[in-house]
C-alpha cells in the first residue's frame, strides 16, 4: 500500500529546511576541522585550539558574528600572528566568501609569504583545495598575488604597502595588514590610511592588524594597540591563584647571570616564584584581561614568555647577549618582548663628553683615574682601524676611529683636507691617508682597514677617486633616512654618467644613519671605559668637534598629509660633519665585521695585532701594570662583565710611549 504525502506539507517542509539559518560561523571550529600543519610547523598535525589558548578569543573577534571591525595583535616575532591571519583568510573564504586583501610592507615580502606560507596551507588543507582548486600555470584567476575561489564568490589579493597602485581600485570587506610597524609612506602618502579606505564602504568589514613593534612614538602597531582594549593574557599564580600578566620587569628582576636556567617570575600577590615548569598549566588556565575596557575595538599584546615552544632560560640568555648594545636591545625588545623600543633622541651635553676625554670634571678638576689617551694613537683594544669621510664644496673631513670587541670604539684622529674632492690635492691627500700608519699602545704601527666616503654629494668625483682603490679598502656610502633602514646594505643599482641605471658592484652602500645616531647617543652617556659600547675620544680635541658630534636631535611631528607621526633629525648646530663621519666610520667597521666577529675571531685578531714590539716593550710595561694588562686580554666566560683591555697603562704620566 502506497503512502501519499500532501504536496502542501512537503512544500512547506522544504521551505522550512531551506530557510533554516546555518550554524554559527566559528573560525576555531573551522580550523580544527580543516587545518593540518606539516612537519615544518612546531605543531605538526591537526590544529587544536588548546595548543595556543590565547588564539581562541582572537579568532572569535575575527569571526562574522563578532561586532569588532578592527582587531589588533602586537606580539613577539614567531608567535602565531601569521598563522592566525591565515586561518582568518581561509575560514572566511569557506563560510563567508568575499573579496579579501593581504597587505605586506613590500612587494617582495608579499611574494615570499604567498610562495612559502600561504601556498603550504593551501596544499595541506582539503577545504582550501576544494575552495580554490589545484593551482594551474597560466591561470589568470589563480596567480601568486591574485587568487579567486572556484565559485567566483571570493578572491584574495596579496600586495605590498610600498605600491600605491596595489592599494587602489579595490574594495575589501576583509583584510590583513601584516608587519604593520614596517610600513612606510609611499608615493601616494600613508599606506595604512590607503589600506583602511579599501574597507570603508562596508559596515561589517574586518581589518586584522598584526605586527612585531619597532621604535616608540612612530610605531604603527603600538598606536593601533593603544587605541584598542589593550588586552594581556593573565595567568593564575600556581601557589595562590592570583591572576596576573607575565611582565618583563618582573622577569628581569629574577634573572641570575650565573644561572640563567633559574630565571622565573614572582607572584605580585604572594611573592612566590612562578617557574618555567608551571608555564604550560597556568597559560592554559589564563584569560585575556583588558587595560582599556571602554575601547570599542579589541587589541591584544602577547610575548615569548607565553610561547609553548620556547623556555624562559632562552629569554634570559638573549638578554645577556643584547644588554649594553642599543641595536641588539631594540631587537630584543621588539622580537622577544613584543614591545616598542624607546631609543635616545638626543646626545648628552657635549661638555660632559669633552671633560671625560680630557680627564676632568665639570669644574676642571683632574680625575686621576680617567682613561685618557693622546690624539693620533690607537688605544688598547682598538683592533680595527676605519675612517669615515665627508665631502663638502671646499674641503674633505676625515674621522679615523679604532673599533674593538664588545662594540667599543675610540677616535684616533680628525683632520680637514682644505681642498675640493675633485682636485689633485684632495685626491693626493686621501691617497696618503690610505697609506698612513698610527702607533698603537704596544709599539706597533698600523694602517687603515677600511675607508667609507660619502657619495651623496659630488658623486661623480667621489666615485672617480674611490675606483682608483680596491673595494676591499674603499667603499662609497650614502645615508638612508628611514628608521627601518638596516645599518649597512649594498645598493642594488646606481646611475651612470649617461643617466642609465646599472647593477652596482661591491662598493656602494646605504647606511641606516637614523638608527645608528640613536644608538651612538645612547652609548655616549656611558662613562665606564670597560662598558659595552663605550665611546672614547682623545684629549685635546676642540669644543667645535664635540658640538658637531652632538649637533642633531631626533624629533617627532605629525605629518600634515597622513596625520601619522613622523620622525626626523634636526640640527641644533650649524655644522654636523663630525657626527656624519662618525656614522661613515662605523659603516666601514661594520663592513669589516665589527658586528659579527666571534670571540674567537677577536682573540685571533688581538694576538696578531697587539703583539708588543721590541721598541715599545720597555716603555709600556713595568711591574705595576704588566699583570693588569695581561689579565685584561684573557677571554672570560662572564656574560655580565665581559673581558676588556686595561687602561691603566695609558693614564696620564703612566706611559712614555703614549706621550
C-alpha positions in Angstrom: 0.0 0.0 0.0 1.5 3.4 -1.0 1.6 6.3 1.3 0.7 9.6 -0.2 2.2 12.9 1.1 0.3 16.0 1.0 2.1 18.3 -1.5 1.4 21.4 0.6 3.0 19.8 3.6 6.0 18.7 1.5 6.4 22.1 0.0 6.3 23.8 3.5 8.8 21.3 4.8 11.2 22.0 2.0 10.8 25.8 2.5 11.4 25.4 6.3 14.6 23.4 5.8 15.9 25.7 3.2 15.2 28.8 5.3 16.7 27.3 8.4 19.7 29.6 9.3 23.1 27.9 9.0 25.1 27.1 12.2 27.1 30.0 13.6 30.3 30.5 11.7 33.2 29.8 14.1 36.8 30.1 13.0 38.0 27.9 15.9 35.7 25.1 14.8 36.6 25.6 11.2 40.4 25.4 11.9 40.1 22.2 14.0 38.1 20.6 11.2 40.2 21.8 8.2 43.8 22.9 9.2 46.6 20.3 9.3 50.1 21.6 9.9 53.1 20.0 8.1 56.4 18.9 9.5 57.8 22.4 9.1 55.5 23.6 11.9 56.3 23.5 15.6 52.9 21.8 16.0 52.7 19.3 13.2 49.3 17.6 12.7 45.7 18.8 13.1 45.1 22.3 14.6 43.8 22.2 18.2 42.5 25.3 20.0 44.1 24.2 23.3 47.6 24.2 21.8 47.8 28.0 22.0 44.8 29.1 24.2 45.2 32.9 23.6 44.3 32.4 19.9 40.8 31.4 20.7 39.4 34.8 21.6 41.3 36.5 18.7 39.6 34.2 16.2 36.3 34.8 17.9 36.7 38.5 17.3 37.6 37.9 13.7 34.5 35.8 13.1 31.5 37.3 11.3 29.3 37.1 14.4 31.5 39.4 16.5 30.9 43.2 16.2 34.6 44.2 16.1 35.7 46.0 12.9 39.4 46.3 13.6 41.3 43.6 15.6 45.0 44.3 16.5 47.7 42.0 17.7 51.0 43.4 18.9 53.3 40.5 19.7 56.8 39.0 19.6 58.3 37.5 16.5 57.3 33.9 15.6 54.3 33.7 18.0 51.2 32.7 15.9 50.4 36.1 14.4 50.6 35.0 10.7 49.1 31.6 11.4 46.0 33.3 13.0 45.8 35.6 9.9 45.9 32.7 7.5 43.1 30.9 9.5 41.1 34.1 9.3 41.6 34.3 5.5 41.0 30.6 4.9 37.9 30.2 7.1 36.3 33.3 5.7 36.7 32.1 2.2 34.8 28.9 3.1 31.8 30.1 5.1 31.7 33.8 4.4 33.4 34.3 1.0 34.2 37.9 -0.3 37.0 39.9 -1.8 39.9 40.0 0.7 43.2 41.7 0.8 46.5 40.7 2.5 49.0 43.6 2.6 52.7 43.2 3.5 55.3 46.0 3.9 56.7 45.5 0.5 56.1 43.6 -2.8 59.0 41.3 -2.0 57.5 40.4 1.4 54.2 39.7 -0.3 55.8 37.3 -2.8 57.7 35.4 0.0 54.5 34.9 2.1 52.5 33.8 -0.9 55.0 31.3 -2.0 56.3 29.9 1.3 53.4 30.2 3.8 50.1 30.6 2.1 51.0 28.0 -0.6 51.8 25.4 2.0 48.5 26.0 3.8 46.6 25.7 0.5 48.3 22.4 -0.2 47.8 21.0 3.3 44.0 21.8 3.6 41.3 19.8 1.8 38.9 22.6 2.4 41.2 25.1 0.6 41.9 22.8 -2.2 38.1 22.5 -2.6 37.6 26.2 -2.4 40.5 27.3 -4.8 41.1 24.1 -6.7 44.6 23.0 -7.7 46.9 25.8 -8.8 47.4 25.8 -12.6 50.1 27.6 -14.5 48.9 30.4 -16.8 45.6 30.6 -14.9 44.7 34.3 -14.7 42.3 33.6 -11.9 44.9 31.8 -9.7 48.2 33.6 -9.8 50.7 34.1 -7.0 49.3 37.5 -6.0 45.7 37.2 -7.1 43.6 34.1 -6.3 39.8 33.6 -7.0 37.6 30.9 -5.5 36.2 28.3 -7.9 32.7 29.5 -7.4 33.7 33.1 -8.1 32.2 34.4 -4.8 35.6 35.3 -3.2 39.1 36.4 -4.1 42.4 37.1 -2.3 44.6 40.0 -3.4 48.2 39.9 -2.0 50.1 43.2 -2.2 52.8 45.4 -0.8 52.2 48.6 1.1 55.0 50.3 -0.8 53.0 50.2 -4.0 50.1 52.7 -4.1 48.7 51.1 -7.2 48.1 47.8 -5.4 46.1 49.7 -2.7 43.8 51.4 -5.1 40.9 50.3 -7.3 39.9 47.6 -4.9 37.3 47.0 -2.3 38.0 44.5 0.5 35.3 43.8 3.1 38.0 41.8 4.9 41.8 42.3 5.0 45.0 41.6 6.9 47.7 44.2 7.5 50.8 42.2 8.2 54.1 43.6 9.7 52.3 46.9 10.1 55.2 48.5 12.0 57.4 48.2 8.9 55.0 50.1 6.6 56.5 53.3 5.2 54.9 56.1 3.3 54.6 55.5 -0.5 54.2 57.9 -3.4 50.6 58.5 -2.6 51.0 59.1 1.1 50.2 56.9 4.1 49.7 53.3 3.1 47.8 52.4 6.3 45.2 55.0 5.6 45.0 53.8 2.0 44.5 50.2 3.1 41.9 51.1 5.7 39.9 53.0 3.0 39.6 49.8 0.9 37.2 48.6 3.6 35.4 51.9 4.4 32.3 51.1 2.3 31.3 48.0 4.4 29.7 48.3 7.8 30.6 44.7 8.5 34.2 44.9 7.5 37.0 43.1 9.3 40.6 44.6 9.4 43.2 42.5 11.1 46.3 44.5 12.1 49.3 42.4 13.2 53.0 43.1 13.8 56.0 43.0 15.9 56.5 46.6 17.2 59.6 48.7 16.4 60.5 52.1 17.7 58.4 54.1 20.1 56.3 57.2 19.2 56.2 56.3 15.5 55.3 52.6 15.7 52.0 51.9 13.8 51.1 48.7 15.6 51.7 50.3 19.0 49.3 53.2 18.0 46.6 50.7 16.9 47.1 48.7 20.2 46.7 51.9 22.3 43.5 52.7 20.5 42.0 49.3 21.4 41.1 47.4 24.6 44.8 46.7 25.3 44.2 43.1 26.5 47.0 41.0 28.0 47.0 37.3 28.9 46.6 36.9 32.7 47.7 33.6 34.3 46.9 32.3 37.8 49.8 32.0 40.3 50.4 28.3 40.9 50.5 28.9 44.6 47.8 31.5 45.5 45.8 31.5 42.2 46.1 35.3 41.9 45.5 36.4 38.3 48.3 38.5 36.7 50.1 39.1 33.4 53.7 37.9 32.9 55.7 41.1 32.7 59.3 41.7 31.6 60.3 43.9 34.6 59.1 41.2 36.9 61.1 38.6 35.0 64.2 40.7 34.6 64.4 41.3 38.4 64.7 37.5 38.8 67.5 36.8 36.4 70.6 35.2 37.8 73.5 35.9 35.5 75.4 32.9 36.8 72.3 30.6 36.5 70.1 31.7 33.6 68.3 28.4 33.8 66.7 29.5 37.1 65.0 32.6 35.5 61.4 33.0 36.7 58.6 35.4 37.6 57.5 36.3 41.1 53.8 36.4 42.1 52.8 40.0 42.8 50.4 38.8 45.5 52.1 36.1 47.5 55.8 36.6 46.4 56.3 33.0 45.4 58.3 32.0 42.4 56.4 31.2 39.2 58.8 28.8 37.4 59.0 27.6 33.9 57.8 24.2 34.9 54.4 25.8 35.7 54.1 27.6 32.4 52.1 25.0 30.4 49.4 24.7 33.1 49.0 28.3 34.0 48.9 29.5 30.4 46.1 27.0 29.7 44.2 28.4 32.6 44.7 32.0 31.7 42.4 34.6 30.1 42.5 38.0 28.4 42.1 41.0 30.6 41.7 44.5 29.2 43.6 47.5 30.5 41.3 49.8 28.4 37.9 48.0 28.5 36.0 51.1 27.4 37.6 51.0 23.9 35.4 49.9 21.0 37.9 47.7 19.2 39.8 44.7 20.7 43.6 44.8 20.8 45.9 42.2 22.2 49.6 42.0 23.3 51.5 38.8 24.0 55.2 37.9 24.1 57.5 35.0 24.1 57.1 34.1 27.8 53.8 32.5 26.8 55.1 30.6 23.8 54.8 26.8 24.3 57.9 26.1 22.1 60.5 28.3 24.0 61.7 28.2 27.5 62.4 31.1 29.9 66.1 30.4 30.0 66.4 31.3 26.3 64.9 34.7 27.1 67.5 35.3 29.9 70.3 34.3 27.6 69.2 36.5 24.8 69.0 39.4 27.2 72.6 38.7 28.3 73.8 38.9 24.7 71.8 42.1 23.9 72.4 44.1 27.1 74.5 47.2 26.5 74.2 47.2 22.8 71.4 49.6 21.8 70.7 48.0 18.4 70.7 44.5 19.9 68.5 45.7 22.8 66.0 47.1 20.3 65.8 43.7 18.5 65.3 42.0 21.9 62.5 44.4 22.9 60.8 44.0 19.6 61.3 40.3 18.8 61.3 38.8 22.2 59.2 41.1 24.4 56.9 42.3 21.7 57.4 45.9 22.9 58.4 49.1 21.1 61.9 50.4 21.9 62.4 53.9 23.1 65.8 54.9 21.7 67.9 58.0 22.6 66.7 61.1 20.7 69.4 63.5 21.7 73.0 63.3 22.9 74.3 64.1 26.4 75.7 67.6 26.9 78.8 68.0 24.7 80.7 69.4 27.6 80.4 66.2 29.5 81.9 64.2 26.7 84.8 66.7 26.3 85.5 66.7 30.0 85.6 62.9 30.2 88.0 62.8 27.2 90.3 65.4 28.9 90.2 63.6 32.3 88.5 66.5 34.2 85.2 67.0 35.9 82.7 69.8 35.2 84.8 72.2 37.3 88.1 71.5 35.6 89.5 69.3 38.4 91.7 66.5 37.2 90.3 63.0 37.6 93.3 60.7 38.4 91.7 57.5 37.2 90.2 58.9 33.9 91.1 56.7 30.9 92.6 59.4 28.7 94.8 58.9 25.7 96.6 61.0 23.1 95.3 62.1 19.7 96.8 60.1 16.8 97.3 56.9 18.9 95.4 53.7 18.9 94.4 52.7 22.4 94.5 49.1 23.6 91.6 47.0 22.3 91.3 49.1 19.1 91.7 46.2 16.7 90.1 47.5 13.5 91.1 51.0 12.2 88.5 52.6 9.9 87.9 56.1 8.6 84.7 58.0 7.7 85.0 60.8 5.1 82.5 63.7 4.5 82.8 65.7 1.3 82.0 69.5 1.3 82.4 72.0 -1.5 85.7 73.4 -0.3 87.1 70.6 1.9 87.1 66.9 2.8 86.8 65.9 6.5 88.3 62.6 7.8 87.4 60.9 11.0 89.7 57.9 11.9 88.5 55.5 14.6 89.6 52.3 16.2 86.9 49.6 16.8 87.2 46.6 19.2 85.3 43.8 20.9 82.1 44.4 22.8 81.3 47.3 20.4 83.8 49.7 22.0 85.2 52.4 19.7 87.7 55.2 20.0 88.5 58.2 17.9 92.1 58.2 16.7 92.3 61.4 14.8 90.2 64.0 13.0 91.6 66.1 10.1 90.4 68.5 7.4 91.8 68.5 3.9 91.2 72.1 2.6 90.6 71.1 -1.0 87.6 70.1 -3.1 87.3 66.3 -3.7 87.8 66.7 -7.5 91.1 68.4 -7.1 94.5 66.7 -7.4 95.4 68.0 -3.9 92.5 66.4 -2.2 93.0 63.1 -4.0 96.7 63.0 -3.2 95.9 63.7 0.5 93.3 60.9 0.6 95.8 58.5 -1.1 98.3 59.4 1.5 95.8 58.8 4.3 95.2 55.2 3.0 98.9 54.6 3.4 99.3 56.3 6.8 100.1 54.3 9.9 99.3 55.1 13.5 101.2 53.9 16.6 99.3 51.7 19.0 99.7 51.1 22.7 102.1 48.2 22.1 104.7 49.9 19.9 103.3 48.8 16.6 102.5 51.0 13.6 99.1 50.1 12.0 97.2 51.4 9.0 93.6 51.6 7.9 91.5 48.5 7.4 88.7 50.3 5.5 87.6 53.8 4.5 84.0 54.9 3.8 83.4 58.1 1.9 80.1 59.9 1.5 78.7 59.7 -2.1 75.6 61.7 -1.6 77.3 64.9 -2.8 79.7 65.3 -5.7 79.0 61.7 -6.5 80.9 61.6 -9.8 84.1 63.0 -8.2 83.8 60.7 -5.2 83.5 57.6 -7.4 86.3 58.7 -9.7 88.7 58.7 -6.7 87.2 55.6 -5.0 87.6 53.5 -8.1 91.3 54.0 -8.1 91.4 51.8 -5.0 90.1 48.3 -4.4 86.6 47.9 -3.0 88.1 45.9 -0.1 89.8 49.1 1.0 87.4 51.9 0.0 83.6 51.9 -0.1 81.2 54.7 -1.0 78.2 55.3 1.3 75.0 57.3 1.4 72.7 57.9 4.3 69.3 56.2 4.3 67.0 58.4 6.5 64.3 55.8 7.3 64.2 54.5 10.8 63.7 51.0 9.3 66.8 51.0 7.2 69.4 48.4 8.1 72.8 49.6 9.4 74.6 48.7 6.2 73.1 47.4 2.9 74.7 47.1 -0.5 72.7 49.2 -3.0 71.1 47.2 -5.9 71.5 49.9 -8.6 73.5 53.0 -9.4 73.1 55.6 -12.1 75.9 56.1 -14.6 77.1 59.4 -16.1 74.8 58.9 -19.1 71.8 58.5 -16.9 71.4 54.8 -17.4 70.9 52.5 -14.4 73.1 49.5 -13.8 73.6 47.0 -11.1 76.2 48.1 -8.5 79.4 46.3 -7.6 80.6 45.6 -4.1 81.4 49.2 -3.3 78.2 51.3 -2.9 76.3 51.0 0.4 73.2 52.6 2.1 73.8 53.4 5.8 70.9 53.4 8.2 72.0 56.6 9.9 68.9 57.3 11.9 69.2 54.1 14.0 73.0 54.5 14.2 72.7 58.0 15.6 70.2 56.9 18.2 72.5 54.0 19.2 75.5 56.4 19.4 73.7 58.9 21.5 72.7 56.1 23.9 76.2 54.9 24.4 77.8 58.4 24.6 76.2 58.5 28.1 78.4 55.7 29.3 81.4 56.8 31.5 82.9 53.4 32.3 85.7 52.7 29.7 85.1 49.0 30.1 81.4 49.1 29.5 80.0 47.5 26.4 79.6 50.1 23.6 81.9 52.7 25.3 83.0 55.6 23.0 86.4 57.1 23.7 87.8 60.4 22.5 91.4 61.6 22.8 92.3 64.6 24.9 92.9 67.9 23.1 90.1 68.0 20.6 88.5 71.4 20.4 85.0 72.3 21.5 83.8 72.5 17.9 84.4 68.8 17.5 82.1 68.0 20.4 79.4 70.5 19.3 79.3 68.8 15.8 79.3 65.3 17.4 76.1 66.2 19.3 74.7 68.5 16.6 71.4 66.7 15.9 68.2 65.9 17.8 65.5 63.4 16.8 62.0 64.9 16.8 58.6 63.6 16.1 55.9 65.6 14.3 52.5 64.8 12.9 52.6 64.6 9.1 50.0 67.0 7.7 49.1 64.9 4.8 48.8 61.5 6.5 48.1 62.5 10.1 50.7 59.9 11.2 53.7 60.7 13.5 56.9 61.1 11.5 60.4 61.3 12.9 63.3 63.4 11.6 66.7 64.6 12.7 67.0 68.4 13.3 70.4 70.2 13.6 70.9 72.2 16.7 74.3 73.4 15.5 75.1 74.8 12.1 77.6 72.0 11.2 77.4 68.3 11.8 80.3 66.8 9.8 81.8 65.1 12.9 78.6 63.2 13.5 78.3 62.2 9.8 81.9 61.0 9.7 81.3 59.0 12.9 78.5 57.2 11.1 80.6 56.6 8.0 83.5 55.2 10.0 81.1 52.9 11.8 79.7 51.8 8.4 83.3 50.9 7.4 83.8 48.9 10.6 80.5 47.0 10.0 81.9 46.1 6.6 84.9 44.7 8.3 82.8 42.5 10.6 82.6 44.7 13.7 79.1 43.5 14.5 79.6 39.9 13.5 83.0 38.7 14.7 83.0 35.9 17.2 85.1 36.0 20.5 87.5 33.5 18.9 87.9 35.9 15.9 88.6 38.8 18.1 91.1 36.8 20.1 93.0 35.8 16.9 93.0 39.4 15.7 94.2 40.6 19.1 97.1 38.1 19.1 98.0 39.2 15.6 97.8 43.0 16.1 98.6 43.7 19.7 102.0 42.0 19.9 104.4 44.0 22.0 107.1 45.4 19.7 110.8 45.4 20.7 110.7 49.2 20.7 107.6 49.5 22.8 108.1 46.8 25.4 110.4 48.6 27.7 108.2 51.7 27.8 104.9 50.0 28.1 105.3 47.6 30.9 106.5 47.8 34.4 105.7 45.5 37.4 102.8 47.8 38.4 100.8 47.4 35.2 102.0 44.2 33.4 99.7 41.9 35.4 96.7 44.1 34.8 97.3 44.4 31.1 97.9 40.7 30.7 94.8 39.8 32.7 92.7 42.2 30.5 93.4 40.2 27.4 92.3 36.8 28.7 88.9 35.8 27.4 86.5 35.1 30.3 83.1 33.4 30.0 81.4 36.0 32.3 78.3 37.2 30.4 77.6 40.1 32.8 81.1 41.6 32.8 82.8 40.8 29.5 86.6 41.0 29.3 88.1 44.3 28.4 91.6 45.8 27.8 93.2 47.6 30.6 93.5 51.4 30.5 95.9 51.6 33.4 98.9 52.0 31.1 97.6 54.9 29.2 96.5 57.2 32.0 98.4 60.5 32.2 102.0 60.0 33.0 102.0 56.2 33.1 103.4 55.5 29.6 106.3 57.3 27.9 105.2 55.8 24.6 101.8 57.4 24.9 103.4 60.8 25.4 
